[in-house]
Amino acid sequence: ETGVTQSPTHLIKTRGQQVTLRCSSQSGHNTVSWYQQALGQGPQFIFQYYREEENGRGNFPPRFSGLQFPNYSSELNVNALELDDSALYLCASSPHPVGPTYEQYFGPGTRLTVT
Amino acid sequence: DQQVKQNSPSLSVQEGRISILNCDYTNSMFDYFLWYKKYPAEGPTFLISISSIKDKNEDGRFTVFLNKSAKHLSLHIVPSQPGDSAVYFCAASVNTDKLIFGTGTRLQVFP
């Protein structure tokens, strides 16, 4: 069973640029969620995708967008990067309907630094 | 508006003793609560969860207690081991798998 993988591991971008982060879900999981974890904070829900459509969104502006592909892999795109976007971005996959423990399986994250 | 709060940023416990991590929440609609553990450079790993219809769930050395009237849950680790040293996150959900996390508690277990 393959776990959740994310790429790249680290990324440095300049303010105003655009970035794409990638996630490969755990085998058999058709739902993917993205979280932003700022330094010293807990993960914050950005949005979730199910069957290639957005299935819920947190308090993030439209410049944060996503895609889910038929193989359940996913992308997070952030336009017009701001310094405050510097964070660890976590992808999590889960089955649908949710499992009995509501568990999500997290990848190792992508560390984004905006300068 | 922090709906899930972990007021202790750190906790230090001797090996073999009990570790108690606390979490408070404000949204009475939460129906599922989870604890995750996170090591540096890794994603959060699921530990244990509890439904709002229960007040206790146990899995080996880990027990989660839920007090709905106080909107409080706690994670007990007995006995604590050095490998338990990590950041622990409390998370909650409302009839869904979209999780709202607390800010985390760093647990250090020393010999």
Interface residues (C-beta under 8 A of the other chain):
Chain A: V4 T31 S33 Y35 G40 Q41 G42 P43 Q44 F45 Q48 G56 G58 L90 A92 S94 V98 T101 Y102 E103 Q104 Y105 F106 G107 P108 G109
Chain B: V4 Q6 Y32 L34 Y36 A41 E42 G43 P44 T45 F46 S49 F89 A91 S93 T96 D97 K98 L99 I100 F101 G102 T103 G104
